[in-house]
Amino acid sequence: AFVGKDLLIVATGIGIAALKSLIIYAIENRKKFNDVTLLYGARFLEDIVYRDELKEWEKEINVVITLSKAPPEWRGLRGRVTDHLDSLRLGKGTVAAVCGSPAVMSSIADALVKHGISSNDIYVSLERHMKCGIGKCARCLIPGGKHVCIDGPVFRVADISIEAIGE
């Protein structure tokens, strides 16, 4: 679903940890993708995860970092990740992988659809819903009757409700 397309990876906070393997795969298989962009947001400078890796990744992919509560000395972008979507080339031919807090993922998914990316091409990670991990407790049941631990934890936005993302 990702090969041969522009790949947008959107992570906020420690959500980047869930997407690290995708980032590494995209770098190691760079020729399989068109443009690859990591849009990473954190609140504070000290919240940035994988600092050394980000510098290495910048050699292979477009890395965009923004801080929502940047200190005065910060020379990078400021604001939320959704504030910087207009500066990216998005639309048909772009597939997106998103991980962050529920409210952030919901707003990112909504913004990406408004930027012309099909909800079939936006993937979100809902692993925060998992409890037992084997489908017995039903605590990870999301609207639409899907178990995150069995049917996910990664879902296309088209296959679930936006409410499931933002819970």
PyMOL commands that set and color helices and strands:
alter all, ss='L'
color gray80, all
select helices_A, chain A and resi 13-28+30-32+45-47+51-57+81-87+102-114+119-121+127-129+148-151+157-159+162-166
alter helices_A, ss='H'
color red, helices_A
select strands_A, chain A and resi 6-12+36-42+62-67+77-78+94-99+122-125+141-142+146-147+154-156
alter strands_A, ss='S'
color yellow, strands_A
deselect
rebuild
show_as cartoon
